[in-house]
Amino acid sequence: MRRFALVLSVAIAHTLLAQPSPAYRITHTYMLGGDGSWDCVGVR
C-alpha cells in the first residue's frame, strides 16, 4: 500500500510540475466608481 501511494504521489507531482506557465498577465487596471462596496459591471 505504501508503494502504491508513493508511485501515485510521484505521478501526480510529475504532472503538476510539467504544466506550462500561463501566458496571461495583468496589463491594465481600472478603478470603478460607486457609492458602496459592491459594483456591478455589465458587458454587452
Secondary structure by P-SEA (a helix, b strand, c coil): caaaaaaaaaaaaaaaaacccccccccbbbbbbccccbbbbbcc
